Amino acid sequence: MSLRHAWVGVTLAAGLIYSSVPSFAQAPVSPGVWEAAPSMKYRQNEASTAVLGGKIYVIGGFEDESAPQTRVQVFDLASKTWSEGVPLPEPVHHSGAAVANGRIYVVGGFDNVFPKREPIARVVAFDPATGKWEHKASLPAPVGAMAVGAVGDLIIAAGGEHRRAPGGPAPKEGAHPLYEPITNVYLYDTKADRWSVGPPLKVARDHPQWDTVGGKFYVIGGRDRPVYDIRTVEIFDPATKSWSEGAPMPTGRSGGNAAVLNGRIVVFGGEGNNASPLGIFDSVEAYDPKANSWEKFGPMALPRHSLSAGSAGDRIYLPGGSPKRGGAEIIDKVDTFRFK
């Protein structure tokens, strides 16, 4: 199905561009194929995403008022249909999700509307076999907007944002007075239901992109307000419990999303582009862990940030998000990307 048939207002010119979002000048370096998928039942933004059992789960997040939700939307890859899943026990946005032991673990995030966000330590797990959510051991400390991924039975939660400690150092110019990014890393043994403290990141950042491939966990980019375009890539090896650095991302950004396709981590969109009137990135870049190198692709069909991303088969599905900085005009659209 082409974008022309699926979306009203799509034009075909030097790539597929959604008409309500101006394209940004970027010469395509490598080809990629964009196609539309069925829209979600509801708009969703700043949600966490998991792929399990032939389904893509879009979990929590918020709509226009930035209040956290319990909503779970589920896309069945076989029937290509969306349905409502079992709601979360409590509402949350900016959480992280990881799949381990046949369950979806939703870690941390924020309570309250985003301007008054309250980091939380809550962890819940969903078992598709029973259709129930279960509370698990909480994080050692409240945190939201962090990177969360699983390698085998181990879940890694890295970086993110927490409240500034009273009486601590004064925030730097342009930083948020109440919140700050952290280097903290927490490790969760899913079999023992126990958290421990891991070695910290080198670079404090929240709203990073991330994923796991080849038995390692990658934390990519992020922000440390007023800097929204960190390029640093840090790689965690659970076997040695140590971090190393990868080649920096060509286009530093935060608030995008990433998924693995053909052994490469593909990063989409993001926020903090001062060259755009909408403040977002349309960049698509793929990291090859074996070569420790990046490859640039043409721009997104629908540029946005705070979108979800899930890989299945030969493509990556990208539900929801916002085409404007700050989360305005949240969408229910879904598009897919694959290598040509």
C-alpha positions as a LaTeX table, in Angstrom:
\begin{tabular}{lrrr}
\hline
Residue & $x$ (\AA) & $y$ (\AA) & $z$ (\AA) \\
\hline
Met1 & 0.00 & 0.00 & 0.00 \\
Ser2 & 1.44 & 3.35 & $-0.97$ \\
Leu3 & 1.32 & 6.54 & 1.03 \\
Arg4 & $-0.53$ & 8.19 & $-1.86$ \\
His5 & $-3.42$ & 5.77 & $-1.43$ \\
Ala6 & $-3.42$ & 5.77 & 2.35 \\
Trp7 & $-2.99$ & 9.39 & 3.39 \\
Val8 & $-4.78$ & 12.47 & 2.18 \\
Gly9 & $-2.45$ & 15.30 & 1.25 \\
Val10 & 0.64 & 13.27 & 0.45 \\
Thr11 & 2.78 & 14.38 & $-2.47$ \\
Leu12 & 5.42 & 12.45 & $-4.35$ \\
Ala13 & 8.46 & 14.57 & $-5.14$ \\
Ala14 & 12.03 & 13.61 & $-4.31$ \\
Gly15 & 10.59 & 11.21 & $-1.74$ \\
Leu16 & 7.33 & 11.00 & 0.16 \\
Ile17 & 6.45 & 14.08 & 2.21 \\
Tyr18 & 3.34 & 14.60 & 4.31 \\
Ser19 & 1.94 & 17.92 & 3.08 \\
Ser20 & 1.22 & 19.54 & 6.45 \\
Val21 & 4.88 & 19.21 & 7.46 \\
Pro22 & 7.48 & 21.19 & 5.46 \\
Ser23 & 10.35 & 19.08 & 4.18 \\
Phe24 & 13.85 & 19.93 & 5.33 \\
Ala25 & 16.76 & 20.16 & 2.91 \\
Gln26 & 18.69 & 16.91 & 3.07 \\
Ala27 & 20.22 & 15.10 & 0.12 \\
Pro28 & 19.45 & 11.38 & 0.30 \\
Val29 & 22.61 & 9.32 & 0.60 \\
Ser30 & 21.04 & 5.86 & 0.58 \\
Pro31 & 17.60 & 4.78 & $-0.61$ \\
Gly32 & 14.87 & 3.67 & 1.70 \\
Val33 & 11.23 & 2.73 & 1.13 \\
Trp34 & 8.36 & 4.36 & 3.02 \\
Glu35 & 4.86 & 2.91 & 3.05 \\
Ala36 & 1.74 & 3.59 & 5.07 \\
Ala37 & 0.27 & 1.14 & 7.57 \\
Pro38 & $-3.22$ & 1.28 & 9.12 \\
Ser39 & $-3.67$ & 4.18 & 11.52 \\
Met40 & $-4.04$ & 3.59 & 15.25 \\
Lys41 & $-7.46$ & 3.78 & 16.84 \\
Tyr42 & $-6.29$ & 6.73 & 18.95 \\
Arg43 & $-3.51$ & 9.29 & 18.82 \\
Gln44 & $-0.53$ & 8.40 & 20.99 \\
Asn45 & 2.68 & 10.22 & 21.90 \\
Glu46 & 5.61 & 9.64 & 24.29 \\
Ala47 & 4.56 & 6.00 & 24.58 \\
Ser48 & 6.79 & 2.98 & 25.08 \\
Thr49 & 6.85 & 0.19 & 22.49 \\
Ala50 & 7.33 & $-3.57$ & 22.53 \\
Val51 & 7.14 & $-6.30$ & 19.90 \\
Leu52 & 6.07 & $-9.74$ & 21.13 \\
Gly53 & 4.19 & $-12.71$ & 19.71 \\
Gly54 & 3.55 & $-11.19$ & 16.31 \\
Lys55 & 2.15 & $-7.99$ & 17.78 \\
Ile56 & 3.36 & $-4.42$ & 18.34 \\
Tyr57 & 2.32 & $-2.85$ & 21.65 \\
Val58 & 2.14 & 0.94 & 22.03 \\
Ile59 & 1.92 & 1.58 & 25.76 \\
Gly60 & 0.92 & 4.61 & 27.83 \\
Gly61 & 1.99 & 8.07 & 26.70 \\
Phe62 & $-0.42$ & 10.92 & 26.22 \\
Glu63 & $-2.57$ & 12.86 & 23.76 \\
Asp64 & $-2.95$ & 16.63 & 23.51 \\
Glu65 & $-3.26$ & 17.49 & 27.21 \\
Ser66 & $-0.04$ & 15.63 & 28.14 \\
Ala67 & $-1.79$ & 13.74 & 30.95 \\
Pro68 & $-0.45$ & 10.20 & 31.37 \\
Gln69 & $-2.59$ & 7.36 & 30.03 \\
Thr70 & $-3.22$ & 3.70 & 30.80 \\
Arg71 & $-4.05$ & 3.06 & 27.14 \\
Val72 & $-2.42$ & 0.18 & 25.28 \\
Gln73 & $-2.90$ & $-0.18$ & 21.53 \\
Val74 & $-1.94$ & $-3.43$ & 19.83 \\
Phe75 & $-1.17$ & $-3.98$ & 16.15 \\
Asp76 & $-1.55$ & $-7.54$ & 14.90 \\
Leu77 & 1.09 & $-8.06$ & 12.23 \\
Ala78 & $-0.80$ & $-10.97$ & 10.63 \\
Ser79 & $-4.19$ & $-9.27$ & 10.24 \\
Lys80 & $-2.77$ & $-5.73$ & 9.96 \\
Thr81 & $-5.37$ & $-4.46$ & 12.43 \\
Trp82 & $-5.28$ & $-2.35$ & 15.60 \\
Ser83 & $-7.13$ & $-3.20$ & 18.79 \\
Glu84 & $-7.18$ & $-1.98$ & 22.37 \\
Gly85 & $-5.00$ & $-4.00$ & 24.70 \\
Val86 & $-5.25$ & $-4.57$ & 28.43 \\
Pro87 & $-4.78$ & $-1.13$ & 30.06 \\
Leu88 & $-1.86$ & $-0.42$ & 32.35 \\
Pro89 & $-2.61$ & $-0.62$ & 36.09 \\
Glu90 & $-1.64$ & 3.07 & 36.44 \\
Pro91 & $-1.15$ & 5.84 & 33.86 \\
Val92 & 2.35 & 6.78 & 32.71 \\
His93 & 4.22 & 8.57 & 29.93 \\
His94 & 7.93 & 8.66 & 29.01 \\
Ser95 & 8.42 & 5.11 & 30.32 \\
Gly96 & 10.69 & 2.50 & 28.76 \\
Ala97 & 9.69 & $-0.98$ & 27.67 \\
Ala98 & 11.63 & $-4.19$ & 27.17 \\
Val99 & 10.75 & $-7.80$ & 26.36 \\
Ala100 & 12.20 & $-10.64$ & 28.43 \\
Asn101 & 10.98 & $-14.12$ & 29.40 \\
Gly102 & 7.93 & $-13.77$ & 27.17 \\
Arg103 & 6.75 & $-10.68$ & 29.05 \\
Ile104 & 6.68 & $-6.94$ & 28.43 \\
Tyr105 & 8.28 & $-4.90$ & 31.21 \\
Val106 & 7.35 & $-1.21$ & 31.49 \\
Val107 & 9.92 & 0.69 & 33.52 \\
Gly108 & 9.75 & 4.10 & 35.19 \\
Gly109 & 8.43 & 7.17 & 33.40 \\
Phe110 & 6.49 & 10.23 & 34.50 \\
Asp111 & 3.26 & 10.77 & 36.35 \\
Asn112 & 1.27 & 14.03 & 36.07 \\
Val113 & 1.07 & 16.31 & 33.01 \\
Phe114 & 4.41 & 16.86 & 31.34 \\
Pro115 & 5.10 & 20.43 & 32.51 \\
Lys116 & 4.62 & 19.18 & 36.10 \\
Arg117 & 6.01 & 15.71 & 35.47 \\
Glu118 & 6.85 & 13.54 & 38.43 \\
Pro119 & 9.45 & 10.80 & 37.86 \\
Ile120 & 8.36 & 7.41 & 39.14 \\
Ala121 & 10.11 & 4.14 & 40.06 \\
Arg122 & 7.22 & 1.82 & 39.22 \\
Val123 & 7.81 & $-1.33$ & 37.14 \\
Val124 & 5.03 & $-3.52$ & 35.74 \\
Ala125 & 5.09 & $-6.59$ & 33.53 \\
Phe126 & 2.48 & $-7.90$ & 31.08 \\
Asp127 & 2.07 & $-11.60$ & 30.40 \\
Pro128 & 0.18 & $-12.20$ & 27.13 \\
Ala129 & $-0.57$ & $-15.76$ & 28.26 \\
Thr130 & $-2.69$ & $-14.53$ & 31.17 \\
Gly131 & $-3.63$ & $-11.13$ & 29.80 \\
Lys132 & $-2.64$ & $-9.51$ & 33.10 \\
Trp133 & $-0.25$ & $-6.83$ & 34.33 \\
Glu134 & 1.78 & $-7.50$ & 37.47 \\
His135 & 3.76 & $-5.11$ & 39.65 \\
Lys136 & 7.46 & $-5.91$ & 39.93 \\
Ala137 & 10.32 & $-4.63$ & 42.09 \\
Ser138 & 10.61 & $-0.87$ & 41.73 \\
Leu139 & 13.62 & 0.95 & 40.32 \\
Pro140 & 16.17 & 2.03 & 42.93 \\
Ala141 & 15.12 & 5.63 & 42.27 \\
Pro142 & 12.42 & 7.47 & 40.29 \\
Val143 & 13.38 & 8.29 & 36.70 \\
Gly144 & 11.71 & 8.97 & 33.36 \\
Ala145 & 12.71 & 9.50 & 29.72 \\
Met146 & 15.56 & 6.97 & 29.98 \\
Ala147 & 16.82 & 4.17 & 27.73 \\
Val148 & 15.45 & 0.71 & 28.56 \\
Gly149 & 16.36 & $-2.55$ & 26.85 \\
Ala150 & 16.81 & $-6.26$ & 27.49 \\
Val151 & 19.66 & $-8.64$ & 26.79 \\
Gly152 & 18.50 & $-12.13$ & 27.69 \\
Asp153 & 17.10 & $-12.10$ & 31.24 \\
Leu154 & 18.71 & $-8.74$ & 32.04 \\
Ile155 & 16.98 & $-5.38$ & 31.65 \\
Ile156 & 19.12 & $-2.24$ & 31.51 \\
Ala157 & 17.74 & 1.22 & 32.38 \\
Ala158 & 20.23 & 3.98 & 31.57 \\
Gly159 & 20.23 & 7.75 & 31.91 \\
Gly160 & 16.97 & 9.66 & 31.94 \\
Glu161 & 15.70 & 12.58 & 33.97 \\
His162 & 15.01 & 13.01 & 37.67 \\
Arg163 & 14.22 & 15.85 & 40.03 \\
Arg164 & 17.11 & 18.03 & 41.13 \\
Ala165 & 18.07 & 17.43 & 44.74 \\
Pro166 & 17.27 & 20.33 & 47.07 \\
Gly167 & 20.36 & 22.32 & 47.90 \\
Gly168 & 22.36 & 20.84 & 45.04 \\
Pro169 & 24.46 & 22.75 & 42.50 \\
Ala170 & 22.68 & 25.53 & 40.67 \\
Pro171 & 21.53 & 24.50 & 37.18 \\
Lys172 & 23.55 & 25.84 & 34.27 \\
Glu173 & 22.11 & 28.58 & 32.10 \\
Gly174 & 19.24 & 27.28 & 29.99 \\
Ala175 & 18.78 & 24.09 & 32.03 \\
His176 & 15.48 & 23.24 & 33.66 \\
Pro177 & 15.44 & 24.45 & 37.28 \\
Leu178 & 13.56 & 21.39 & 38.59 \\
Tyr179 & 14.84 & 18.47 & 36.53 \\
Glu180 & 18.21 & 17.22 & 35.36 \\
Pro181 & 19.59 & 14.37 & 33.23 \\
Ile182 & 21.56 & 11.63 & 34.94 \\
Thr183 & 24.25 & 9.04 & 34.20 \\
Asn184 & 22.66 & 6.46 & 36.51 \\
Val185 & 22.37 & 2.88 & 35.27 \\
Tyr186 & 20.15 & 0.24 & 36.86 \\
Leu187 & 20.20 & $-3.49$ & 36.09 \\
Tyr188 & 17.20 & $-5.76$ & 36.61 \\
Asp189 & 17.38 & $-9.51$ & 36.99 \\
Thr190 & 13.99 & $-10.59$ & 35.68 \\
Lys191 & 14.28 & $-14.10$ & 37.16 \\
Ala192 & 15.10 & $-12.84$ & 40.67 \\
Asp193 & 12.90 & $-9.70$ & 40.44 \\
Arg194 & 15.80 & $-7.63$ & 41.75 \\
Trp195 & 17.46 & $-4.36$ & 40.73 \\
Ser196 & 21.12 & $-3.46$ & 41.19 \\
Val197 & 23.22 & $-0.42$ & 40.37 \\
Gly198 & 25.37 & $-0.70$ & 37.25 \\
Pro199 & 28.34 & 1.32 & 35.99 \\
Pro200 & 27.25 & 4.85 & 35.01 \\
Leu201 & 27.10 & 6.38 & 31.58 \\
Lys202 & 29.91 & 8.72 & 30.62 \\
Val203 & 27.45 & 11.35 & 29.34 \\
Ala204 & 24.35 & 12.41 & 31.27 \\
Arg205 & 21.34 & 12.53 & 28.98 \\
Asp206 & 17.59 & 12.13 & 28.89 \\
His207 & 15.30 & 11.41 & 25.92 \\
Pro208 & 17.95 & 9.30 & 24.14 \\
Gln209 & 17.39 & 6.78 & 21.37 \\
Trp210 & 18.38 & 3.18 & 22.08 \\
Asp211 & 18.15 & $-0.49$ & 21.18 \\
Thr212 & 19.87 & $-3.85$ & 21.65 \\
Val213 & 21.69 & $-5.89$ & 19.01 \\
Gly214 & 24.30 & $-8.63$ & 19.14 \\
Gly215 & 23.97 & $-9.06$ & 22.89 \\
Lys216 & 24.80 & $-5.42$ & 23.63 \\
Phe217 & 22.76 & $-2.35$ & 24.61 \\
Tyr218 & 23.22 & 0.94 & 22.76 \\
Val219 & 22.34 & 4.40 & 24.12 \\
Ile220 & 22.33 & 6.95 & 21.30 \\
Gly221 & 22.16 & 10.74 & 21.49 \\
Gly222 & 19.81 & 12.50 & 23.90 \\
Arg223 & 19.64 & 15.90 & 25.56 \\
Asp224 & 21.06 & 17.87 & 28.45 \\
Arg225 & 19.05 & 21.07 & 28.29 \\
Pro226 & 19.65 & 23.49 & 26.63 \\
Val227 & 21.62 & 21.04 & 24.44 \\
Tyr228 & 19.17 & 18.85 & 22.50 \\
Asp229 & 21.59 & 17.31 & 20.01 \\
Ile230 & 24.02 & 15.05 & 21.85 \\
Arg231 & 25.78 & 12.73 & 19.36 \\
Thr232 & 27.48 & 10.33 & 21.77 \\
Val233 & 26.90 & 6.59 & 21.44 \\
Glu234 & 27.59 & 4.40 & 24.49 \\
Ile235 & 27.54 & 0.60 & 24.39 \\
Phe236 & 26.91 & $-1.67$ & 27.37 \\
Asp237 & 28.26 & $-5.21$ & 27.38 \\
Pro238 & 26.40 & $-7.30$ & 30.01 \\
Ala239 & 29.13 & $-9.95$ & 29.89 \\
Thr240 & 31.75 & $-7.54$ & 31.24 \\
Lys241 & 29.37 & $-5.04$ & 32.92 \\
Ser242 & 31.22 & $-2.24$ & 31.15 \\
Trp243 & 30.57 & 0.64 & 28.75 \\
Ser244 & 32.44 & 1.57 & 25.58 \\
Glu245 & 31.92 & 4.27 & 22.96 \\
Gly246 & 30.79 & 3.85 & 19.38 \\
Ala247 & 31.06 & 6.17 & 16.41 \\
Pro248 & 29.02 & 9.32 & 17.17 \\
Met249 & 25.69 & 9.78 & 15.44 \\
Pro250 & 25.99 & 12.11 & 12.39 \\
Thr251 & 22.91 & 14.11 & 13.37 \\
Gly252 & 22.78 & 14.58 & 17.13 \\
Arg253 & 19.21 & 14.58 & 18.42 \\
Ser254 & 16.88 & 13.54 & 21.19 \\
Gly255 & 13.30 & 12.42 & 21.51 \\
Gly256 & 13.35 & 10.29 & 18.36 \\
Asn257 & 13.22 & 6.52 & 18.32 \\
Ala258 & 15.18 & 3.56 & 17.03 \\
Ala259 & 14.70 & $-0.06$ & 16.01 \\
Val260 & 16.92 & $-2.83$ & 14.69 \\
Leu261 & 16.63 & $-3.94$ & 11.07 \\
Asn262 & 19.02 & $-6.40$ & 9.42 \\
Gly263 & 21.46 & $-6.07$ & 12.30 \\
Arg264 & 21.59 & $-2.27$ & 12.12 \\
Ile265 & 20.09 & 0.27 & 14.52 \\
Val266 & 17.99 & 2.76 & 12.56 \\
Val267 & 17.29 & 6.11 & 14.26 \\
Phe268 & 14.30 & 8.20 & 13.20 \\
Gly269 & 13.37 & 11.84 & 13.75 \\
Gly270 & 13.77 & 13.68 & 17.01 \\
Glu271 & 13.44 & 17.08 & 18.59 \\
Gly272 & 15.67 & 20.11 & 19.01 \\
Asn273 & 16.36 & 21.12 & 15.41 \\
Asn274 & 16.84 & 24.88 & 15.59 \\
Ala275 & 17.16 & 25.03 & 11.79 \\
Ser276 & 13.53 & 23.94 & 11.43 \\
Pro277 & 10.57 & 26.20 & 12.24 \\
Leu278 & 8.91 & 23.15 & 13.78 \\
Gly279 & 11.95 & 22.25 & 15.86 \\
Ile280 & 12.10 & 18.62 & 14.72 \\
Phe281 & 14.44 & 16.43 & 12.68 \\
Asp282 & 13.52 & 14.45 & 9.58 \\
Ser283 & 16.79 & 12.49 & 9.69 \\
Val284 & 17.08 & 8.74 & 9.22 \\
Glu285 & 20.47 & 7.22 & 10.05 \\
Ala286 & 21.52 & 3.61 & 10.58 \\
Tyr287 & 24.36 & 2.36 & 12.77 \\
Asp288 & 26.23 & $-0.81$ & 11.85 \\
Pro289 & 27.73 & $-2.27$ & 15.06 \\
Lys290 & 30.07 & $-4.58$ & 13.15 \\
Ala291 & 31.61 & $-1.74$ & 11.13 \\
Asn292 & 31.13 & 0.88 & 13.87 \\
Ser293 & 29.84 & 3.26 & 11.20 \\
Trp294 & 26.74 & 5.23 & 10.28 \\
Glu295 & 24.81 & 5.41 & 7.01 \\
Lys296 & 22.47 & 8.26 & 6.11 \\
Phe297 & 19.14 & 7.75 & 4.40 \\
Gly298 & 16.65 & 10.11 & 2.81 \\
Pro299 & 14.24 & 12.10 & 5.01 \\
Met300 & 11.27 & 10.68 & 6.86 \\
Ala301 & 7.96 & 10.58 & 5.01 \\
Leu302 & 6.34 & 12.20 & 8.03 \\
Pro303 & 8.99 & 13.96 & 10.18 \\
Arg304 & 8.22 & 13.88 & 13.90 \\
His305 & 9.47 & 13.20 & 17.41 \\
Ser306 & 8.23 & 11.17 & 20.41 \\
Leu307 & 7.09 & 8.46 & 18.03 \\
Ser308 & 7.09 & 4.73 & 18.70 \\
Ala309 & 9.21 & 2.23 & 16.75 \\
Gly310 & 8.99 & $-1.54$ & 16.39 \\
Ser311 & 10.78 & $-3.88$ & 14.00 \\
Ala312 & 9.00 & $-6.85$ & 12.41 \\
Gly313 & 9.99 & $-8.81$ & 9.34 \\
Asp314 & 11.66 & $-6.66$ & 6.72 \\
Arg315 & 10.48 & $-3.29$ & 8.06 \\
Ile316 & 10.18 & $-0.94$ & 10.99 \\
Tyr317 & 6.74 & 0.33 & 12.05 \\
Leu318 & 6.52 & 3.90 & 13.34 \\
Pro319 & 3.23 & 4.68 & 15.11 \\
Gly320 & 2.17 & 8.10 & 16.38 \\
Gly321 & 4.30 & 10.98 & 17.60 \\
Ser322 & 4.17 & 14.72 & 17.05 \\
Pro323 & 5.25 & 16.81 & 14.03 \\
Lys324 & 5.97 & 19.87 & 16.20 \\
Arg325 & 8.40 & 20.56 & 19.01 \\
Gly326 & 6.78 & 20.31 & 22.42 \\
Gly327 & 4.25 & 17.67 & 21.40 \\
Ala328 & 1.55 & 19.61 & 19.56 \\
Glu329 & $-0.78$ & 18.05 & 16.95 \\
Ile330 & $-0.23$ & 14.45 & 18.05 \\
Ile331 & $-1.08$ & 11.96 & 15.32 \\
Asp332 & $-2.53$ & 8.47 & 14.92 \\
Lys333 & $-0.70$ & 7.85 & 11.62 \\
Val334 & 1.59 & 4.88 & 11.16 \\
Asp335 & 4.24 & 4.53 & 8.49 \\
Thr336 & 6.87 & 1.90 & 7.82 \\
Phe337 & 10.48 & 2.00 & 6.67 \\
Arg338 & 12.52 & $-0.70$ & 4.97 \\
Phe339 & 15.81 & $-0.89$ & 3.17 \\
Lys340 & 15.51 & $-0.84$ & $-0.61$ \\
\hline
\end{tabular}
